[in-house]
């Protein structure tokens, strides 16, 4: 699905593909204000059920709408309030991870906020550079200087989610790159960085084609399992 702002110099491409377990827990939303400010959100719901899918889409929509008016951090923290109720033991409230980018029509800065392992990348100097660091145990150990072997499951142990997010645990970044890519782990875990960079360089002027190509490149993992895959491309012209 291609979305274009009513005003300003920002073009958006979005793509999503359900994995081997339906329904998809991924969701994407783009909101454009009358002044051209554009906000795009990728949300990866934790689990697979119709309830997870609906909550993920609600989160994406609300986060994007609030971010376009009040900024990426405010948008993400507003999402926290939607899943603040832990629910009952038999049916806990769905949780998620997310990344949000906000680009104002005037100026050349795109601001990012995220929790969990959804990622943002920017094309800078012909290279695809990560703007985010995953909020998981593996990254925490590395940042604390741990030099021993980090078990593979540590990379899957997400330490910060939308529900647990507070100002101190939401990470922020910004870039003046004209091209920013947001994605769920169904893309970045299954597509090598070099392959992603090659696709970005090939389609950098075509946001929709790039988002489609990134999602299509996500291959099936071990055991024949393929995760939900979502990508959003934000291109300033």
C-alpha positions in Angstrom: 0.0 0.0 0.0 1.4 3.4 -1.0 0.6 6.5 1.0 1.4 10.1 0.1 1.2 13.2 2.2 -1.2 16.0 1.2 1.5 18.6 1.6 5.2 18.9 2.0 8.2 17.0 0.5 7.8 13.6 2.2 6.8 10.4 0.3 6.0 7.1 2.1 6.0 3.5 1.0 4.6 0.7 3.3 4.6 -3.1 2.9 3.6 -6.0 5.2 3.4 -9.7 4.8 1.9 -12.3 7.2 4.2 -15.0 8.4 3.5 -18.7 8.7 1.3 -18.2 11.8 -1.8 -16.0 11.1 -3.1 -13.5 11.9 -0.2 -11.1 11.6 0.9 -9.4 14.8 2.5 -6.6 12.7 0.8 -3.3 12.1 1.7 -0.1 10.3 0.1 3.4 10.3 1.0 6.7 8.6 -0.6 10.0 9.6 -0.1 13.3 7.8 -1.2 16.6 9.3 -2.5 19.5 7.3 0.9 21.3 7.6 2.6 18.2 6.0 4.1 16.8 9.2 4.3 13.0 8.6 4.5 10.3 11.2 4.9 6.6 10.5 4.8 3.8 13.0 5.6 0.1 12.9 4.3 -2.1 15.7 5.1 -5.7 16.2 2.5 -7.3 18.5 3.8 -10.1 20.8 2.0 -13.3 19.9 -0.5 -14.3 17.3 -4.2 -13.9 17.8 -7.0 -11.8 16.5 -6.8 -9.7 19.7 -3.0 -9.1 19.3 -3.6 -8.1 15.7 -6.4 -5.6 16.6 -4.4 -4.1 19.5 -1.3 -3.8 17.3 -3.2 -1.8 14.7 -4.8 0.4 17.3 -1.4 1.1 18.8 0.1 2.0 15.4 -2.8 4.3 14.5 -2.7 6.2 17.8 1.1 6.4 18.0 1.3 7.8 14.5 -1.5 10.3 15.0 -0.1 11.7 18.3 3.5 11.7 17.0 2.5 13.9 14.0 1.2 16.5 16.4 3.4 16.2 19.5 6.5 14.3 18.4 7.7 10.7 18.4 8.3 10.3 22.1 4.8 11.6 23.0 3.3 9.2 20.4 5.0 6.2 21.8 4.2 7.0 25.4 0.6 7.5 24.5 0.6 4.0 23.2 1.7 2.8 26.6 -1.6 4.0 28.1 -3.6 1.8 25.6 -2.0 -1.4 27.1 -1.6 -0.3 30.7 -4.1 -2.8 32.1 -2.2 -6.1 32.6 -5.5 -8.0 32.2 -6.4 -11.2 33.9 -4.1 -14.2 34.3 -6.1 -16.2 31.7 -6.2 -13.4 29.1 -3.4 -10.8 29.6 -3.6 -7.5 27.7 -1.6 -7.8 24.5 1.8 -6.1 24.4 4.1 -5.0 21.6 7.3 -3.4 20.5 7.4 -0.4 18.2 9.3 2.3 16.3 8.0 5.7 15.2 9.5 8.3 12.9 8.3 11.9 12.5 9.3 14.1 9.7 8.2 17.7 9.5 7.4 19.3 6.2 9.8 22.2 6.8 13.4 21.3 7.6 15.3 18.1 7.0 15.3 16.3 10.3 13.5 13.0 11.0 13.1 12.0 14.7 12.9 8.4 15.9 11.6 6.8 19.1 11.5 3.1 19.8 11.1 0.3 22.3 12.0 -3.3 21.7 13.5 -4.8 18.5 11.8 -2.9 15.7 14.5 -0.9 14.0 15.2 2.2 12.0 17.9 2.7 9.4 19.1 5.7 7.5 21.0 5.9 4.2 24.1 8.1 4.9 27.0 8.4 2.6 25.9 5.5 0.5 25.7 3.2 3.4 22.7 1.9 5.4 23.3 2.9 9.0 21.3 1.6 12.0 19.7 4.4 14.0 18.4 2.1 16.7 19.8 -0.6 19.1 17.5 -3.5 20.1 16.2 -3.5 23.6 17.1 -7.1 24.4 19.4 -8.9 26.8 22.1 -9.5 24.3 22.4 -5.7 23.5 22.3 -4.9 27.2 25.1 -7.3 28.0 27.3 -5.9 25.2 26.6 -2.3 26.2 27.7 -3.2 29.8 31.0 -4.5 28.5 30.3 -8.2 28.9 32.9 -10.0 26.7 31.9 -13.6 27.2 29.8 -15.7 24.9 26.2 -14.4 24.7 23.7 -17.2 24.3 21.5 -16.9 21.1 18.2 -16.8 23.1 19.4 -13.5 24.7 18.8 -11.7 21.4 15.1 -12.8 21.6 14.6 -11.7 25.2 13.1 -8.2 24.8 13.6 -6.1 27.9 11.5 -3.0 27.0 8.0 -3.1 25.4 5.2 -0.6 24.8 3.5 -1.6 28.0 6.6 -1.0 30.2 7.8 2.1 28.4 8.5 5.3 30.4 10.5 8.4 29.4 13.7 6.8 30.8 13.4 3.6 28.8 12.2 4.9 25.4 15.3 5.5 23.2 15.4 8.4 20.7 17.5 9.3 17.7 17.4 11.7 14.8 18.9 12.0 11.3 19.1 14.4 8.4 19.2 11.7 5.9 16.6 12.0 3.2 15.9 8.2 3.4 14.8 6.4 6.6 13.6 2.8 6.8 11.5 1.3 9.6 11.1 -2.4 10.0 9.9 -5.3 12.2 12.3 -8.1 13.2 10.6 -10.3 10.5 12.7 -8.3 8.0 16.0 -7.5 9.8 16.3 -10.9 11.3 15.9 -12.7 8.0 17.6 -10.3 5.5 21.4 -9.9 5.8 22.5 -6.3 6.3 24.4 -6.3 3.0 21.3 -7.5 1.1 19.2 -4.8 2.7 21.8 -2.1 1.8 21.8 -3.3 -1.8 18.1 -3.0 -2.0 18.1 0.5 -0.5 20.7 1.6 -3.0 18.7 0.1 -5.9 15.4 1.6 -4.9 16.3 4.7 -2.9 14.2 6.9 -5.1 11.1 4.6 -5.0 9.7 4.3 -1.5 7.0 1.9 -2.4 9.2 -0.4 -4.5 11.8 -0.4 -1.7 9.4 -1.4 1.1 7.9 -4.1 -1.2 11.4 -5.4 -1.9 12.5 -5.5 1.7 9.5 -7.5 2.8 9.8 -9.9 -0.2 13.4 -10.5 0.7 12.6 -11.9 4.2 13.1 -15.6 3.9 11.8 -18.6 5.9 14.0 -19.3 9.0 14.8 -22.5 10.8 12.1 -25.1 11.0 10.2 -23.6 8.1 9.0 -20.7 10.2 8.6 -17.2 8.7 7.8 -14.3 10.9 5.5 -11.4 10.0 7.5 -8.8 8.0 6.8 -5.1 7.7 8.7 -2.2 6.3 8.1 1.5 6.0 10.2 3.8 3.8 10.2 7.6 4.4 11.8 9.6 1.6 12.3 13.3 1.5 12.4 14.9 -1.9 
